[in-house]
Structures are given as structure tokens and as C-alpha cells.
């Protein structure tokens, strides 16, 4: 059985942050700890109050924590969901 993590009610993204959740698909936008730019992975942990950060498992099995909008970007269904959410806010 896998644990399901729910973000705390006070954890909400600032204007320049991305709001991801466990299971979302991302791609690296910068080289990080030996993971090449453009590598895809899945968010396995989303946490933080003031600084939203994510732990991501990449296709080769590498896990990297403390990632944010500076080094990952949403792709696929995740990107579409976030685009719809941003459109509703506008």
C-alpha cells in the first residue's frame, strides 16, 4: 500500500510557483544532480508552506528532492490541468 500525501490547507502557491501533486508528470528544465535537461519524471512527494517543493522519480529510477519551478516544468496532462486552472483564475 502506498501512502497518499495531501497538501496542507495553508500550502498554496505564490504567483511564480507551480502547484503540483503526487503523480503529476514533469520535465527537467536544468541539469540537476546528474539528471539531464529534458528528462521526464513523476512527482512522488509535494510539500512545503511558503516554498512549494517536490520530490521527483525519474525514468532511470533516480529520485531528486527539493525541486521547484526553477528546475522542473509540468508536461502532458499535468500541464493541461494547470493551464485550465490558470485560465479559470483569469
C-alpha positions in Angstrom: 0.0 0.0 0.0 1.4 3.4 -0.9 0.9 6.5 1.3 -1.2 9.3 -0.1 0.0 12.7 0.8 -2.4 15.6 0.8 -1.0 19.2 0.8 -1.7 21.2 3.9 -4.5 23.7 3.7 -2.0 26.6 4.2 0.2 25.4 1.3 -0.8 27.4 -1.6 1.4 28.5 -4.5 2.7 32.1 -4.9 2.3 33.7 -8.3 5.7 32.4 -9.6 5.3 28.9 -8.2 3.9 25.7 -9.8 1.2 23.8 -8.0 1.9 20.1 -8.4 0.6 17.0 -6.6 1.8 13.4 -6.3 1.6 11.6 -9.6 2.0 14.7 -11.8 4.4 14.4 -14.7 7.3 16.9 -15.1 10.3 17.5 -17.2 13.7 19.0 -16.1 14.5 22.5 -17.4 18.0 22.5 -15.9 20.6 19.8 -15.2 20.2 18.7 -11.6 22.3 16.1 -9.7 23.2 14.2 -12.8 19.7 14.2 -14.4 19.9 15.7 -17.9 17.8 18.6 -19.1 14.6 17.3 -20.7 14.3 14.1 -18.5 10.8 13.2 -17.6 9.7 12.1 -14.1 6.8 11.8 -11.7 6.2 13.8 -8.6 6.2 11.4 -5.6 6.0 14.0 -2.9 4.7 17.6 -2.8 5.4 19.6 0.3 6.0 23.0 1.8 4.1 26.0 3.0 6.0 29.1 1.9 8.3 27.3 -0.6 6.4 24.6 -2.5 8.9 21.9 -3.5 8.7 18.4 -5.0 10.5 15.1 -4.9 10.6 13.5 -8.4 11.4 10.0 -9.5 12.8 9.9 -13.0 12.6 7.1 -15.6 16.1 5.7 -14.7 15.0 5.4 -11.1 16.8 8.4 -9.8 15.0 10.4 -7.1 15.7 14.1 -6.5 14.1 16.3 -3.9 13.7 20.0 -3.3 12.8 20.7 -6.9 10.6 23.7 -7.9 9.7 25.9 -10.9 13.4 26.8 -11.3 14.3 23.3 -12.5 11.1 21.4 -13.4 8.1 22.2 -15.6 4.8 20.3 -15.9 4.1 18.3 -19.1 1.3 16.3 -20.6 -2.0 16.1 -18.7 -0.4 17.9 -15.8 0.4 21.0 -18.0 -3.1 20.9 -19.4 -4.7 20.8 -16.0 -2.6 23.7 -14.7 -3.4 25.7 -17.9 -7.1 25.2 -17.3 -6.8 26.2 -13.6 -4.9 29.4 -14.6 -7.5 30.2 -17.2 -10.3 29.9 -14.6 -8.4 32.3 -12.3 -8.1 35.0 -15.0 
